[in-house]
C-alpha cells in the first residue's frame, strides 16, 4: 500500500460511521449529477433501500425507478434537463440560483474558499466550479478528508452555509418537479430531503 493510500485508510478510520454515510450520499448525488448514469451506476442504484422516514422513502422511490431505467433513456433525460439546445431545462449553478446570472460573485467566493482548502478543479472539467455536482463532491471531500485531514463540523457548516445551503435545496426542488424529470425526479427528492437534514443538523450543532 502506498503512503498516500495508507494515509487515506488511516483518515477513514477516524471518521464516524454517521459521517461516512453522509459523505457517501454527497458522493452519490455528485456522481448522478455529473453525467448520465451508466448501467453499472443504475445497477448500484437498484440495490438501495431506505427506512420509512422521508429520506428513506425518497431513496426507495429512486431504487424502484432505477430498475426500469436504461442508460439511453437516462442520457436523453440528463441532456434535456442540463444541456439541451443552447441550455437545458435547469441551470444547476450557485451563481444562477443566487443572482440570476452565471459566473457571478458566488463563483468567485467559492474559488477563494476552494483555494484556501487546497481544492482544485479536476483536469478536463471545464464547467464552473459552482455546479451542483461539484458542490456535492466538495462536501463529501471535506467530510472524508480528501483535501487534508477531515474538516471539523464547524468548517463543514461554514462551507455548507456559504456555498450549498442557500441554493441547493431550491435546485433539488426544481429538479424533482421538472417536466423532463423521470429518473431524476426521485434524485431531486433525495437531494431536497438530505439538504434539509444537513441544514437542521448544522443548526442544532450551534445550540
C-alpha positions as CSV (number, residue, x, y, z in Angstrom):
1,X,0.0,0.0,0.0
2,X,1.4,3.4,-0.9
3,X,1.9,6.1,1.7
4,X,-1.0,8.1,0.3
5,X,-3.3,5.1,0.4
6,X,-2.2,4.4,4.0
7,X,-2.9,7.9,5.0
8,X,-6.4,7.8,3.4
9,X,-7.1,4.5,5.2
10,X,-6.0,6.0,8.5
11,X,-8.2,9.0,7.9
12,X,-11.2,6.8,7.0
13,X,-10.8,5.1,10.4
14,X,-11.1,8.4,12.2
15,X,-14.4,9.3,10.6
16,X,-17.6,8.3,12.5
17,X,-20.0,6.0,10.7
18,X,-22.6,8.7,10.5
19,X,-20.2,11.0,8.7
20,X,-19.2,8.2,6.3
21,X,-22.8,7.7,5.4
22,X,-23.2,11.5,4.9
23,X,-20.2,11.6,2.7
24,X,-21.4,8.5,0.7
25,X,-24.7,10.3,0.0
26,X,-23.0,13.5,-1.1
27,X,-20.7,11.5,-3.4
28,X,-23.6,9.5,-4.8
29,X,-25.6,12.7,-5.6
30,X,-22.4,14.2,-7.1
31,X,-21.9,11.2,-9.4
32,X,-25.6,11.2,-10.5
33,X,-25.5,14.9,-11.3
34,X,-22.1,15.0,-13.0
35,X,-23.3,13.0,-16.0
36,X,-25.9,10.5,-17.1
37,X,-25.7,7.1,-15.2
38,X,-24.3,4.1,-17.0
39,X,-25.6,0.6,-16.4
40,X,-23.2,0.0,-13.5
41,X,-24.5,3.0,-11.6
42,X,-28.1,2.1,-12.4
43,X,-27.5,-1.4,-11.1
44,X,-26.0,0.1,-7.9
45,X,-28.9,2.4,-7.5
46,X,-31.4,-0.5,-7.8
47,X,-29.9,-2.1,-4.7
48,X,-30.6,0.9,-2.5
49,X,-33.2,0.7,0.2
50,X,-34.4,3.0,3.0
51,X,-36.5,3.1,6.1
52,X,-39.9,4.7,6.5
53,X,-38.6,8.2,7.0
54,X,-38.7,10.9,4.4
55,X,-35.2,10.3,3.1
56,X,-35.6,6.5,3.1
57,X,-38.9,6.8,1.2
58,X,-37.2,9.0,-1.4
59,X,-34.3,6.6,-1.7
60,X,-36.7,3.7,-2.1
61,X,-38.5,5.6,-4.9
62,X,-35.2,6.2,-6.7
63,X,-34.3,2.5,-6.4
64,X,-37.6,1.4,-7.9
65,X,-37.4,3.8,-10.9
66,X,-33.7,2.7,-11.5
67,X,-35.0,-0.8,-12.1
68,X,-37.0,0.4,-15.1
69,X,-34.4,2.9,-16.5
70,X,-32.0,2.1,-19.3
71,X,-28.8,4.2,-20.0
72,X,-30.0,5.6,-23.3
73,X,-33.2,7.0,-21.7
74,X,-31.2,8.3,-18.7
75,X,-28.9,10.1,-21.1
76,X,-31.7,11.7,-23.0
77,X,-33.2,12.9,-19.8
78,X,-29.9,14.2,-18.5
79,X,-29.4,16.1,-21.7
80,X,-32.9,17.6,-21.7
81,X,-32.5,18.7,-18.1
82,X,-29.0,20.1,-18.1
83,X,-27.7,20.5,-21.6
84,X,-30.5,21.0,-24.2
85,X,-30.2,23.0,-27.4
86,X,-28.4,26.1,-26.0
87,X,-29.4,25.3,-22.4
88,X,-31.2,22.6,-20.5
89,X,-34.4,23.0,-18.5
90,X,-32.3,23.7,-15.4
91,X,-29.1,25.6,-14.8
92,X,-27.5,23.8,-11.8
93,X,-25.1,26.6,-10.7
94,X,-25.0,28.6,-7.5
95,X,-24.4,31.8,-9.3
96,X,-27.6,31.4,-11.3
97,X,-29.7,30.5,-8.3
98,X,-28.4,33.3,-6.2
99,X,-28.0,36.1,-8.7
100,X,-29.9,35.0,-11.8
101,X,-26.7,35.0,-13.9
102,X,-23.8,32.6,-14.5
103,X,-20.2,33.2,-13.4
104,X,-21.1,35.8,-10.8
105,X,-19.8,36.6,-7.3
106,X,-20.8,33.3,-5.7
107,X,-18.4,31.5,-8.1
108,X,-15.6,33.9,-7.2
109,X,-16.2,33.4,-3.5
110,X,-16.3,29.6,-3.9
111,X,-13.0,29.7,-5.8
112,X,-11.3,31.7,-3.0
113,X,-12.6,29.2,-0.4
114,X,-11.5,26.2,-2.6
115,X,-8.0,27.6,-2.8
116,X,-7.9,28.2,0.9
117,X,-8.7,24.5,1.5
118,X,-6.4,23.1,-1.2
119,X,-9.3,22.1,-3.5
120,X,-8.6,22.2,-7.3
121,X,-10.8,21.6,-10.3
122,X,-10.2,18.2,-11.9
123,X,-8.4,18.1,-15.2
124,X,-10.6,18.1,-18.3
125,X,-13.5,19.6,-16.4
126,X,-14.5,22.9,-17.8
127,X,-17.8,23.7,-16.1
128,X,-17.8,26.5,-13.5
129,X,-16.9,25.1,-10.1
130,X,-20.2,26.2,-8.6
131,X,-22.2,23.5,-10.3
132,X,-24.3,21.2,-8.1
133,X,-22.3,18.0,-8.8
134,X,-19.0,19.7,-7.8
135,X,-20.6,21.2,-4.6
136,X,-21.8,17.7,-3.6
137,X,-18.3,16.3,-4.2
138,X,-16.7,19.1,-2.2
139,X,-18.9,18.4,0.8
140,X,-18.0,14.7,0.6
141,X,-14.3,15.6,0.3
142,X,-14.4,17.8,3.4
143,X,-16.1,15.1,5.5
144,X,-13.7,12.4,4.3
145,X,-10.5,14.4,4.4
146,X,-9.7,14.4,0.7
147,X,-8.1,17.8,1.0
148,X,-6.0,17.1,4.1
149,X,-7.5,16.0,7.4
150,X,-11.3,15.6,7.7
151,X,-12.9,19.0,8.2
152,X,-14.3,19.9,11.6
153,X,-18.0,20.1,11.9
154,X,-17.7,23.8,12.2
155,X,-15.7,24.1,8.9
156,X,-18.3,21.8,7.2
157,X,-21.0,24.1,8.5
158,X,-19.2,27.2,7.3
159,X,-18.8,25.7,3.8
160,X,-22.3,24.4,3.6
161,X,-23.9,27.6,4.8
162,X,-21.9,29.7,2.2
163,X,-21.9,27.5,-0.8
164,X,-24.6,24.8,-0.6
165,X,-27.4,25.6,1.8
166,X,-28.5,28.9,0.2
167,X,-29.4,27.3,-3.1
168,X,-29.0,23.5,-3.3
169,X,-32.4,22.8,-1.7
170,X,-34.1,25.1,-4.3
171,X,-32.3,23.3,-7.1
172,X,-33.3,19.9,-5.9
173,X,-36.9,21.0,-5.5
174,X,-36.8,22.3,-9.1
175,X,-35.3,19.0,-10.3
176,X,-38.0,17.0,-8.5
177,X,-40.7,19.0,-10.3
178,X,-39.0,19.5,-13.7
179,X,-41.1,18.4,-16.7
180,X,-38.2,16.4,-18.1
181,X,-37.5,14.6,-14.8
182,X,-38.4,10.9,-14.6
183,X,-35.3,9.1,-13.2
184,X,-34.2,12.5,-11.8
185,X,-37.4,13.3,-10.0
186,X,-36.6,11.0,-7.1
187,X,-32.9,12.2,-7.3
188,X,-34.4,15.6,-6.6
189,X,-36.4,14.3,-3.7
190,X,-33.4,12.6,-2.2
191,X,-31.3,15.8,-2.5
192,X,-34.1,18.1,-1.2
193,X,-34.7,16.0,1.9
194,X,-30.9,15.5,2.5
195,X,-30.3,19.2,2.3
196,X,-33.0,19.8,4.9
197,X,-31.4,17.2,7.2
198,X,-28.0,18.7,6.8
199,X,-29.2,22.3,7.4
200,X,-31.0,21.2,10.5
201,X,-28.1,19.2,11.8
202,X,-25.7,22.1,11.3
203,X,-28.2,24.4,13.0
204,X,-28.5,22.2,16.0
205,X,-24.7,21.9,16.2
206,X,-24.6,25.6,17.2
207,X,-27.1,25.1,20.1
